[in-house]
């Protein structure tokens, strides 16, 4: 694939807002292609960078829409898209963050995003996965993830933040009302969000599963993200605890956080486990290519009160061979389609318009 991007857009002070694929190529002079393949799984053999837009298969806006909006450079981004349109080129861009910012519409523009709502019907917007590290590979657990036996009771894991307190619930709801109000009156460039307490949602779903005696629950509930630990050995310890919880489970509850997406969903697939995915009108990547309902326990938001029944019905339709096969399929689909190299090499990424 031949890529064109305007290098003068890049701001190293905002590297976190750089288009994910370009992070592998905008590096120091001493960075080798072998290092690129090791760290990012892509090579300059697969992706060639051109200085001429006319030579490109795809044009990329280097920085996120949040960056262009925050730094008041929307005209700079729009100019590239318009020029690409004149040359018949598709432009890839990215809308980062939990909430996403308002973006312009162009017929030749694809906006990759994790947050947001499908029912907003924003043409050209499509989901992309967070690109998580391969914990199994790094820790030599490539076959250990299959060391899980089938039983009549499904084993459900969860390690993370869940809080059912009234005070926390009211606080989260009020914060979202205020964010939406700022958006409505033009004081914020973030998109409007649905109002709910996600900590309470998680806690209520965990409680529903726990109350069903036919389900074996393996839950570690925390009041704060990563138990409030931010760095060093303590953070490494919480990471290991998080993934150990997955390895000791068959299914993992995956529910949106502050933004309308779940990183845990992709971590679960990477670990070769089965997400219990609560659909809150969010984007999933490659929806025309992947039949997600064959890979997850799918729970529509309006059916969340039946989450235990839906899980039991799903589990009872499997035997041990089926369970192991689904573990393998989920890890395979993550490796082939949801890594940095796999996702952007998929032809489906050209079909979001």
C-alpha positions as YAML, in Angstrom:
chain: A
units: angstrom
residues:
- id: 1
  name: UNK
  ca: [0.00, 0.00, 0.00]
- id: 2
  name: UNK
  ca: [1.30, 3.44, -0.93]
- id: 3
  name: UNK
  ca: [0.54, 6.16, 1.62]
- id: 4
  name: UNK
  ca: [0.66, 9.93, 1.41]
- id: 5
  name: UNK
  ca: [0.43, 12.18, 4.43]
- id: 6
  name: UNK
  ca: [1.40, 15.85, 4.91]
- id: 7
  name: UNK
  ca: [4.40, 15.62, 7.25]
- id: 8
  name: UNK
  ca: [4.16, 19.30, 8.20]
- id: 9
  name: UNK
  ca: [0.95, 18.50, 10.11]
- id: 10
  name: UNK
  ca: [2.83, 16.33, 12.62]
- id: 11
  name: UNK
  ca: [3.29, 17.82, 16.09]
- id: 12
  name: UNK
  ca: [5.52, 15.66, 18.34]
- id: 13
  name: UNK
  ca: [4.05, 17.37, 21.41]
- id: 14
  name: UNK
  ca: [0.77, 15.62, 20.54]
- id: 15
  name: UNK
  ca: [2.17, 12.22, 19.52]
- id: 16
  name: UNK
  ca: [-0.70, 10.45, 21.27]
- id: 17
  name: UNK
  ca: [-2.98, 12.06, 18.66]
- id: 18
  name: UNK
  ca: [-0.97, 10.69, 15.72]
- id: 19
  name: UNK
  ca: [-2.79, 8.33, 13.35]
- id: 20
  name: UNK
  ca: [-1.99, 4.82, 14.71]
- id: 21
  name: UNK
  ca: [-0.43, 3.42, 11.54]
- id: 22
  name: UNK
  ca: [1.89, 6.41, 11.19]
- id: 23
  name: UNK
  ca: [3.31, 5.86, 14.68]
- id: 24
  name: UNK
  ca: [5.28, 2.98, 13.18]
- id: 25
  name: UNK
  ca: [6.83, 5.19, 10.50]
- id: 26
  name: UNK
  ca: [7.31, 8.58, 12.12]
- id: 27
  name: UNK
  ca: [10.28, 7.56, 14.26]
- id: 28
  name: UNK
  ca: [13.89, 8.59, 14.81]
- id: 29
  name: UNK
  ca: [16.49, 8.16, 12.06]
- id: 30
  name: UNK
  ca: [18.09, 5.19, 13.84]
- id: 31
  name: UNK
  ca: [14.85, 3.23, 14.05]
- id: 32
  name: UNK
  ca: [15.18, 0.14, 11.84]
- id: 33
  name: UNK
  ca: [12.56, -1.79, 9.93]
- id: 34
  name: UNK
  ca: [13.33, -4.85, 12.07]
- id: 35
  name: UNK
  ca: [12.43, -2.81, 15.15]
- id: 36
  name: UNK
  ca: [9.29, -1.63, 13.36]
- id: 37
  name: UNK
  ca: [8.21, -5.19, 12.66]
- id: 38
  name: UNK
  ca: [8.94, -6.23, 16.25]
- id: 39
  name: UNK
  ca: [7.15, -3.30, 17.91]
- id: 40
  name: UNK
  ca: [4.29, -2.67, 15.49]
- id: 41
  name: UNK
  ca: [4.02, -5.75, 13.29]
- id: 42
  name: UNK
  ca: [4.29, -3.70, 10.08]
- id: 43
  name: UNK
  ca: [7.11, -3.15, 7.60]
- id: 44
  name: UNK
  ca: [8.14, -0.48, 5.12]
- id: 45
  name: UNK
  ca: [7.83, -3.27, 2.54]
- id: 46
  name: UNK
  ca: [4.08, -3.41, 3.19]
- id: 47
  name: UNK
  ca: [3.57, 0.35, 3.43]
- id: 48
  name: UNK
  ca: [5.45, 2.72, 1.16]
- id: 49
  name: UNK
  ca: [5.44, 6.44, 1.94]
- id: 50
  name: UNK
  ca: [5.24, 8.81, -1.02]
- id: 51
  name: UNK
  ca: [5.79, 12.57, -1.20]
- id: 52
  name: UNK
  ca: [3.19, 12.92, -3.97]
- id: 53
  name: UNK
  ca: [-0.51, 12.61, -3.24]
- id: 54
  name: UNK
  ca: [-1.10, 11.58, -6.84]
- id: 55
  name: UNK
  ca: [0.96, 8.40, -6.33]
- id: 56
  name: UNK
  ca: [-0.89, 7.28, -3.20]
- id: 57
  name: UNK
  ca: [-3.41, 4.49, -2.69]
- id: 58
  name: UNK
  ca: [-4.62, 6.24, 0.43]
- id: 59
  name: UNK
  ca: [-4.20, 9.69, 1.99]
- id: 60
  name: UNK
  ca: [-3.91, 9.95, 5.77]
- id: 61
  name: UNK
  ca: [-4.54, 12.94, 8.00]
- id: 62
  name: UNK
  ca: [-1.61, 12.55, 10.41]
- id: 63
  name: UNK
  ca: [-3.28, 14.00, 13.49]
- id: 64
  name: UNK
  ca: [-6.64, 13.34, 15.14]
- id: 65
  name: UNK
  ca: [-9.72, 15.50, 14.78]
- id: 66
  name: UNK
  ca: [-9.31, 16.35, 18.45]
- id: 67
  name: UNK
  ca: [-5.88, 17.81, 17.65]
- id: 68
  name: UNK
  ca: [-7.04, 19.84, 14.65]
- id: 69
  name: UNK
  ca: [-9.98, 21.16, 16.67]
- id: 70
  name: UNK
  ca: [-8.06, 21.94, 19.85]
- id: 71
  name: UNK
  ca: [-5.25, 23.72, 17.99]
- id: 72
  name: UNK
  ca: [-7.67, 25.59, 15.72]
- id: 73
  name: UNK
  ca: [-6.29, 23.99, 12.54]
- id: 74
  name: UNK
  ca: [-9.45, 22.55, 11.00]
- id: 75
  name: UNK
  ca: [-8.81, 24.50, 7.80]
- id: 76
  name: UNK
  ca: [-5.47, 22.72, 7.44]
- id: 77
  name: UNK
  ca: [-7.19, 19.31, 7.62]
- id: 78
  name: UNK
  ca: [-10.05, 20.34, 5.34]
- id: 79
  name: UNK
  ca: [-7.63, 21.58, 2.67]
- id: 80
  name: UNK
  ca: [-5.97, 18.14, 2.45]
- id: 81
  name: UNK
  ca: [-9.34, 16.37, 2.16]
- id: 82
  name: UNK
  ca: [-10.55, 18.72, -0.57]
- id: 83
  name: UNK
  ca: [-7.36, 18.29, -2.59]
- id: 84
  name: UNK
  ca: [-7.54, 14.51, -2.17]
- id: 85
  name: UNK
  ca: [-11.13, 14.58, -3.41]
- id: 86
  name: UNK
  ca: [-10.08, 16.42, -6.54]
- id: 87
  name: UNK
  ca: [-7.58, 13.62, -7.21]
- id: 88
  name: UNK
  ca: [-10.10, 10.86, -6.48]
- id: 89
  name: UNK
  ca: [-8.37, 9.79, -3.27]
- id: 90
  name: UNK
  ca: [-9.89, 8.44, -0.04]
- id: 91
  name: UNK
  ca: [-8.70, 10.05, 3.18]
- id: 92
  name: UNK
  ca: [-8.28, 8.14, 6.44]
- id: 93
  name: UNK
  ca: [-8.63, 10.08, 9.68]
- id: 94
  name: UNK
  ca: [-9.13, 9.34, 13.34]
- id: 95
  name: UNK
  ca: [-11.46, 10.64, 16.03]
- id: 96
  name: UNK
  ca: [-9.86, 9.86, 19.39]
- id: 97
  name: UNK
  ca: [-10.90, 10.07, 23.02]
- id: 98
  name: UNK
  ca: [-13.79, 8.83, 25.10]
- id: 99
  name: UNK
  ca: [-16.29, 11.25, 23.60]
- id: 100
  name: UNK
  ca: [-15.05, 12.22, 20.14]
- id: 101
  name: UNK
  ca: [-15.23, 15.70, 18.66]
- id: 102
  name: UNK
  ca: [-17.56, 17.06, 15.99]
- id: 103
  name: UNK
  ca: [-16.14, 16.34, 12.53]
- id: 104
  name: UNK
  ca: [-16.96, 17.78, 9.09]
- id: 105
  name: UNK
  ca: [-18.48, 15.64, 6.35]
- id: 106
  name: UNK
  ca: [-16.73, 14.93, 3.05]
- id: 107
  name: UNK
  ca: [-17.70, 12.25, 0.54]
- id: 108
  name: UNK
  ca: [-14.12, 10.94, 0.43]
- id: 109
  name: UNK
  ca: [-13.45, 10.96, 4.20]
- id: 110
  name: UNK
  ca: [-13.30, 7.91, 6.48]
- id: 111
  name: UNK
  ca: [-13.31, 8.62, 10.22]
- id: 112
  name: UNK
  ca: [-12.03, 5.74, 12.35]
- id: 113
  name: UNK
  ca: [-13.28, 5.88, 15.91]
- id: 114
  name: UNK
  ca: [-13.84, 3.83, 19.06]
- id: 115
  name: UNK
  ca: [-16.40, 5.96, 20.88]
- id: 116
  name: UNK
  ca: [-19.61, 7.32, 19.43]
- id: 117
  name: UNK
  ca: [-23.05, 5.96, 18.55]
- id: 118
  name: UNK
  ca: [-23.98, 4.00, 15.44]
- id: 119
  name: UNK
  ca: [-27.53, 5.38, 15.54]
- id: 120
  name: UNK
  ca: [-26.19, 8.87, 14.81]
- id: 121
  name: UNK
  ca: [-25.79, 7.62, 11.21]
- id: 122
  name: UNK
  ca: [-22.58, 9.54, 10.51]
- id: 123
  name: UNK
  ca: [-21.61, 8.53, 6.99]
- id: 124
  name: UNK
  ca: [-17.98, 7.49, 6.67]
- id: 125
  name: UNK
  ca: [-17.58, 6.78, 10.39]
- id: 126
  name: UNK
  ca: [-16.52, 3.26, 11.33]
- id: 127
  name: UNK
  ca: [-15.02, 1.44, 14.28]
- id: 128
  name: UNK
  ca: [-11.38, 0.61, 14.81]
- id: 129
  name: UNK
  ca: [-9.83, -1.44, 17.62]
- id: 130
  name: UNK
  ca: [-7.47, -0.23, 20.32]
- id: 131
  name: UNK
  ca: [-4.19, -1.94, 19.49]
- id: 132
  name: UNK
  ca: [-3.31, -3.89, 22.62]
- id: 133
  name: UNK
  ca: [-0.06, -5.74, 23.32]
- id: 134
  name: UNK
  ca: [-0.01, -9.51, 22.93]
- id: 135
  name: UNK
  ca: [0.15, -10.56, 26.57]
- id: 136
  name: UNK
  ca: [0.17, -14.28, 25.74]
- id: 137
  name: UNK
  ca: [3.13, -13.96, 23.38]
- id: 138
  name: UNK
  ca: [5.10, -11.72, 25.73]
- id: 139
  name: UNK
  ca: [4.65, -14.14, 28.60]
- id: 140
  name: UNK
  ca: [5.08, -17.40, 26.67]
- id: 141
  name: UNK
  ca: [1.47, -18.42, 27.25]
- id: 142
  name: UNK
  ca: [0.60, -19.20, 23.63]
- id: 143
  name: UNK
  ca: [-0.81, -22.62, 24.47]
- id: 144
  name: UNK
  ca: [-1.66, -22.11, 28.14]
- id: 145
  name: UNK
  ca: [-4.77, -20.14, 27.23]
- id: 146
  name: UNK
  ca: [-6.39, -23.43, 26.18]
- id: 147
  name: UNK
  ca: [-5.95, -24.92, 29.67]
- id: 148
  name: UNK
  ca: [-9.61, -24.44, 30.59]
- id: 149
  name: UNK
  ca: [-12.05, -27.32, 30.94]
- id: 150
  name: UNK
  ca: [-15.74, -27.21, 30.10]
- id: 151
  name: UNK
  ca: [-18.30, -27.55, 32.87]
- id: 152
  name: UNK
  ca: [-22.04, -27.18, 33.11]
- id: 153
  name: UNK
  ca: [-21.55, -23.83, 34.85]
- id: 154
  name: UNK
  ca: [-20.09, -21.04, 32.69]
- id: 155
  name: UNK
  ca: [-17.12, -19.33, 34.36]
- id: 156
  name: UNK
  ca: [-17.36, -15.55, 34.02]
- id: 157
  name: UNK
  ca: [-14.46, -13.25, 34.78]
- id: 158
  name: UNK
  ca: [-14.21, -9.54, 35.47]
- id: 159
  name: UNK
  ca: [-11.45, -7.47, 37.00]
- id: 160
  name: UNK
  ca: [-12.05, -3.74, 37.06]
- id: 161
  name: UNK
  ca: [-14.00, -0.74, 38.18]
- id: 162
  name: UNK
  ca: [-17.61, -1.18, 39.30]
- id: 163
  name: UNK
  ca: [-19.45, 1.06, 41.73]
- id: 164
  name: UNK
  ca: [-23.12, 0.91, 42.65]
- id: 165
  name: UNK
  ca: [-23.10, 3.71, 45.23]
- id: 166
  name: UNK
  ca: [-25.84, 6.30, 44.84]
- id: 167
  name: UNK
  ca: [-23.39, 9.16, 45.32]
- id: 168
  name: UNK
  ca: [-21.08, 7.94, 42.53]
- id: 169
  name: UNK
  ca: [-24.04, 7.27, 40.23]
- id: 170
  name: UNK
  ca: [-25.46, 10.78, 40.70]
- id: 171
  name: UNK
  ca: [-21.99, 12.30, 40.23]
- id: 172
  name: UNK
  ca: [-21.40, 10.51, 36.90]
- id: 173
  name: UNK
  ca: [-24.84, 11.45, 35.59]
- id: 174
  name: UNK
  ca: [-24.44, 15.11, 36.57]
- id: 175
  name: UNK
  ca: [-21.02, 15.29, 34.88]
- id: 176
  name: UNK
  ca: [-22.51, 13.97, 31.65]
- id: 177
  name: UNK
  ca: [-25.43, 16.42, 31.78]
- id: 178
  name: UNK
  ca: [-22.95, 19.26, 32.19]
- id: 179
  name: UNK
  ca: [-20.77, 18.01, 29.29]
- id: 180
  name: UNK
  ca: [-23.83, 17.81, 27.05]
- id: 181
  name: UNK
  ca: [-24.98, 21.26, 28.11]
- id: 182
  name: UNK
  ca: [-21.60, 22.73, 27.19]
- id: 183
  name: UNK
  ca: [-21.82, 21.02, 23.81]
- id: 184
  name: UNK
  ca: [-25.36, 22.28, 23.20]
- id: 185
  name: UNK
  ca: [-24.54, 25.92, 23.91]
- id: 186
  name: UNK
  ca: [-21.32, 25.78, 21.88]
- id: 187
  name: UNK
  ca: [-18.81, 25.86, 24.73]
- id: 188
  name: UNK
  ca: [-17.44, 22.40, 23.93]
- id: 189
  name: UNK
  ca: [-16.32, 20.67, 20.71]
- id: 190
  name: UNK
  ca: [-17.12, 17.21, 22.08]
- id: 191
  name: UNK
  ca: [-20.05, 15.25, 20.70]
- id: 192
  name: UNK
  ca: [-23.20, 14.80, 22.74]
- id: 193
  name: UNK
  ca: [-23.25, 11.63, 24.83]
- id: 194
  name: UNK
  ca: [-25.99, 9.42, 26.25]
- id: 195
  name: UNK
  ca: [-26.52, 10.08, 29.93]
- id: 196
  name: UNK
  ca: [-25.93, 7.15, 32.26]
- id: 197
  name: UNK
  ca: [-23.65, 5.98, 35.05]
- id: 198
  name: UNK
  ca: [-21.34, 3.41, 33.49]
- id: 199
  name: UNK
  ca: [-19.92, 2.35, 36.87]
- id: 200
  name: UNK
  ca: [-23.43, 1.56, 38.06]
- id: 201
  name: UNK
  ca: [-24.23, -0.24, 34.80]
- id: 202
  name: UNK
  ca: [-21.21, -2.49, 35.27]
- id: 203
  name: UNK
  ca: [-22.00, -3.13, 38.93]
- id: 204
  name: UNK
  ca: [-25.65, -3.99, 38.21]
- id: 205
  name: UNK
  ca: [-24.69, -6.49, 35.49]
- id: 206
  name: UNK
  ca: [-22.11, -8.15, 37.72]
- id: 207
  name: UNK
  ca: [-24.71, -8.39, 40.47]
- id: 208
  name: UNK
  ca: [-27.22, -9.99, 38.10]
- id: 209
  name: UNK
  ca: [-24.68, -12.65, 37.11]
- id: 210
  name: UNK
  ca: [-23.64, -13.27, 40.73]
- id: 211
  name: UNK
  ca: [-27.22, -13.85, 41.81]
- id: 212
  name: UNK
  ca: [-27.64, -16.75, 39.41]
- id: 213
  name: UNK
  ca: [-26.37, -19.89, 41.13]
- id: 214
  name: UNK
  ca: [-25.92, -21.65, 37.78]
- id: 215
  name: UNK
  ca: [-23.05, -19.28, 36.93]
- id: 216
  name: UNK
  ca: [-19.55, -19.44, 38.42]
- id: 217
  name: UNK
  ca: [-18.42, -15.83, 38.92]
- id: 218
  name: UNK
  ca: [-14.76, -14.88, 39.13]
- id: 219
  name: UNK
  ca: [-14.99, -11.15, 39.89]
- id: 220
  name: UNK
  ca: [-12.49, -8.63, 41.24]
- id: 221
  name: UNK
  ca: [-14.37, -5.36, 41.76]
- id: 222
  name: UNK
  ca: [-12.51, -2.11, 42.21]
- id: 223
  name: UNK
  ca: [-13.64, 1.38, 43.11]
- id: 224
  name: UNK
  ca: [-11.07, 3.05, 40.85]
- id: 225
  name: UNK
  ca: [-9.37, 2.31, 37.53]
- id: 226
  name: UNK
  ca: [-6.43, -0.08, 38.09]
- id: 227
  name: UNK
  ca: [-7.22, 0.11, 41.81]
- id: 228
  name: UNK
  ca: [-5.92, 3.69, 41.76]
- id: 229
  name: UNK
  ca: [-2.35, 2.59, 40.96]
- id: 230
  name: UNK
  ca: [-0.66, 4.54, 38.17]
- id: 231
  name: UNK
  ca: [2.92, 3.37, 37.68]
- id: 232
  name: UNK
  ca: [5.80, 1.09, 38.58]
- id: 233
  name: UNK
  ca: [5.65, -2.40, 39.99]
- id: 234
  name: UNK
  ca: [2.17, -1.88, 41.40]
- id: 235
  name: UNK
  ca: [0.77, -1.16, 37.93]
- id: 236
  name: UNK
  ca: [2.51, -4.26, 36.54]
- id: 237
  name: UNK
  ca: [0.97, -6.30, 39.33]
- id: 238
  name: UNK
  ca: [-2.55, -5.09, 38.52]
- id: 239
  name: UNK
  ca: [-1.95, -5.90, 34.83]
- id: 240
  name: UNK
  ca: [-0.93, -9.46, 35.70]
- id: 241
  name: UNK
  ca: [-3.93, -9.82, 38.02]
- id: 242
  name: UNK
  ca: [-6.21, -8.54, 35.25]
- id: 243
  name: UNK
  ca: [-5.00, -11.08, 32.67]
- id: 244
  name: UNK
  ca: [-4.80, -13.93, 35.19]
- id: 245
  name: UNK
  ca: [-8.47, -13.34, 35.88]
- id: 246
  name: UNK
  ca: [-9.18, -13.76, 32.15]
- id: 247
  name: UNK
  ca: [-7.12, -16.94, 31.87]
- id: 248
  name: UNK
  ca: [-9.07, -18.45, 34.76]
- id: 249
  name: UNK
  ca: [-12.39, -17.66, 33.08]
- id: 250
  name: UNK
  ca: [-14.24, -18.76, 29.96]
- id: 251
  name: UNK
  ca: [-16.25, -15.59, 29.47]
- id: 252
  name: UNK
  ca: [-15.47, -11.98, 30.35]
- id: 253
  name: UNK
  ca: [-18.01, -9.23, 30.91]
- id: 254
  name: UNK
  ca: [-17.26, -6.37, 28.47]
- id: 255
  name: UNK
  ca: [-19.24, -3.18, 28.99]
- id: 256
  name: UNK
  ca: [-18.59, 0.38, 27.88]
- id: 257
  name: UNK
  ca: [-16.74, 2.84, 30.10]
- id: 258
  name: UNK
  ca: [-16.91, 6.63, 30.07]
- id: 259
  name: UNK
  ca: [-16.64, 6.44, 26.29]
- id: 260
  name: UNK
  ca: [-19.01, 4.17, 24.39]
- id: 261
  name: UNK
  ca: [-16.51, 1.37, 23.81]
- id: 262
  name: UNK
  ca: [-14.68, -1.34, 25.73]
- id: 263
  name: UNK
  ca: [-10.92, -1.92, 25.52]
- id: 264
  name: UNK
  ca: [-11.54, -5.06, 27.60]
- id: 265
  name: UNK
  ca: [-13.46, -6.47, 24.62]
- id: 266
  name: UNK
  ca: [-10.28, -6.59, 22.52]
- id: 267
  name: UNK
  ca: [-8.11, -7.75, 25.41]
- id: 268
  name: UNK
  ca: [-10.53, -10.63, 25.90]
- id: 269
  name: UNK
  ca: [-10.25, -11.67, 22.24]
- id: 270
  name: UNK
  ca: [-6.46, -11.37, 22.41]
- id: 271
  name: UNK
  ca: [-6.48, -13.74, 25.41]
- id: 272
  name: UNK
  ca: [-8.58, -16.27, 23.51]
- id: 273
  name: UNK
  ca: [-11.65, -15.81, 25.65]
- id: 274
  name: UNK
  ca: [-15.31, -15.05, 24.91]
- id: 275
  name: UNK
  ca: [-16.61, -11.53, 25.54]
- id: 276
  name: UNK
  ca: [-20.04, -11.05, 27.02]
- id: 277
  name: UNK
  ca: [-20.66, -7.96, 24.92]
- id: 278
  name: UNK
  ca: [-23.36, -5.55, 26.07]
- id: 279
  name: UNK
  ca: [-24.37, -3.60, 22.97]
- id: 280
  name: UNK
  ca: [-24.81, 0.07, 23.87]
- id: 281
  name: UNK
  ca: [-25.08, 1.30, 20.27]
- id: 282
  name: UNK
  ca: [-21.30, 1.40, 19.86]
- id: 283
  name: UNK
  ca: [-19.05, 0.88, 16.86]
- id: 284
  name: UNK
  ca: [-17.31, -2.44, 16.28]
- id: 285
  name: UNK
  ca: [-14.56, -2.77, 13.66]
- id: 286
  name: UNK
  ca: [-15.02, -4.60, 10.35]
- id: 287
  name: UNK
  ca: [-18.72, -5.22, 10.92]
- id: 288
  name: UNK
  ca: [-19.25, -6.16, 7.26]
- id: 289
  name: UNK
  ca: [-16.44, -8.70, 7.45]
- id: 290
  name: UNK
  ca: [-16.84, -10.20, 10.93]
- id: 291
  name: UNK
  ca: [-20.09, -11.73, 12.16]
- id: 292
  name: UNK
  ca: [-19.54, -10.62, 15.73]
- id: 293
  name: UNK
  ca: [-22.50, -12.55, 17.12]
- id: 294
  name: UNK
  ca: [-20.65, -15.77, 16.28]
- id: 295
  name: UNK
  ca: [-17.71, -14.75, 18.48]
- id: 296
  name: UNK
  ca: [-19.36, -13.24, 21.54]
- id: 297
  name: UNK
  ca: [-22.27, -13.61, 23.91]
- id: 298
  name: UNK
  ca: [-24.32, -10.75, 22.49]
- id: 299
  name: UNK
  ca: [-26.56, -8.86, 24.92]
- id: 300
  name: UNK
  ca: [-28.67, -6.02, 23.56]
- id: 301
  name: UNK
  ca: [-28.81, -3.12, 26.00]
- id: 302
  name: UNK
  ca: [-32.58, -3.48, 26.35]
- id: 303
  name: UNK
  ca: [-32.07, -7.15, 27.31]
- id: 304
  name: UNK
  ca: [-29.38, -6.41, 29.94]
- id: 305
  name: UNK
  ca: [-31.72, -7.58, 32.72]
- id: 306
  name: UNK
  ca: [-31.63, -11.04, 31.11]
- id: 307
  name: UNK
  ca: [-27.83, -11.20, 30.82]
- id: 308
  name: UNK
  ca: [-27.62, -14.33, 32.97]
- id: 309
  name: UNK
  ca: [-30.27, -16.17, 30.92]
- id: 310
  name: UNK
  ca: [-28.61, -15.20, 27.63]
- id: 311
  name: UNK
  ca: [-25.22, -16.43, 28.87]
- id: 312
  name: UNK
  ca: [-26.62, -19.75, 30.10]
- id: 313
  name: UNK
  ca: [-28.41, -20.40, 26.82]
- id: 314
  name: UNK
  ca: [-25.21, -19.66, 24.89]
- id: 315
  name: UNK
  ca: [-23.08, -21.90, 27.14]
- id: 316
  name: UNK
  ca: [-25.52, -24.80, 27.12]
- id: 317
  name: UNK
  ca: [-25.32, -24.89, 23.31]
- id: 318
  name: UNK
  ca: [-21.57, -25.61, 23.53]
- id: 319
  name: UNK
  ca: [-19.57, -28.67, 24.47]
- id: 320
  name: UNK
  ca: [-15.89, -28.77, 25.41]
- id: 321
  name: UNK
  ca: [-14.76, -29.07, 21.79]
- id: 322
  name: UNK
  ca: [-16.94, -26.11, 20.78]
- id: 323
  name: UNK
  ca: [-15.58, -24.01, 23.63]
- id: 324
  name: UNK
  ca: [-11.95, -24.67, 22.73]
- id: 325
  name: UNK
  ca: [-12.67, -23.98, 19.07]
- id: 326
  name: UNK
  ca: [-14.23, -20.61, 19.92]
- id: 327
  name: UNK
  ca: [-11.21, -19.74, 22.12]
- id: 328
  name: UNK
  ca: [-8.97, -20.42, 19.12]
- id: 329
  name: UNK
  ca: [-11.20, -18.53, 16.67]
- id: 330
  name: UNK
  ca: [-11.34, -15.45, 18.88]
- id: 331
  name: UNK
  ca: [-7.59, -15.30, 19.32]
- id: 332
  name: UNK
  ca: [-7.11, -15.91, 15.60]
- id: 333
  name: UNK
  ca: [-9.47, -13.11, 14.61]
- id: 334
  name: UNK
  ca: [-7.65, -10.75, 16.96]
- id: 335
  name: UNK
  ca: [-4.23, -11.65, 15.51]
- id: 336
  name: UNK
  ca: [-5.36, -11.47, 11.88]
- id: 337
  name: UNK
  ca: [-7.84, -8.58, 11.91]
- id: 338
  name: UNK
  ca: [-7.56, -6.50, 15.09]
- id: 339
  name: UNK
  ca: [-3.84, -5.85, 15.37]
- id: 340
  name: UNK
  ca: [-2.27, -2.77, 13.77]
- id: 341
  name: UNK
  ca: [-1.08, -4.68, 10.71]
- id: 342
  name: UNK
  ca: [-4.16, -6.85, 10.37]
- id: 343
  name: UNK
  ca: [-6.71, -4.08, 10.62]
- id: 344
  name: UNK
  ca: [-5.23, -1.61, 8.16]
- id: 345
  name: UNK
  ca: [-4.38, -4.32, 5.63]
- id: 346
  name: UNK
  ca: [-7.99, -5.50, 5.59]
- id: 347
  name: UNK
  ca: [-9.82, -4.49, 2.44]
- id: 348
  name: UNK
  ca: [-12.84, -3.73, 4.60]
- id: 349
  name: UNK
  ca: [-11.20, -0.55, 5.87]
- id: 350
  name: UNK
  ca: [-11.76, 0.94, 2.41]
- id: 351
  name: UNK
  ca: [-15.51, 0.32, 2.55]
- id: 352
  name: UNK
  ca: [-16.76, 2.61, 5.32]
- id: 353
  name: UNK
  ca: [-18.16, 5.22, 2.94]
...
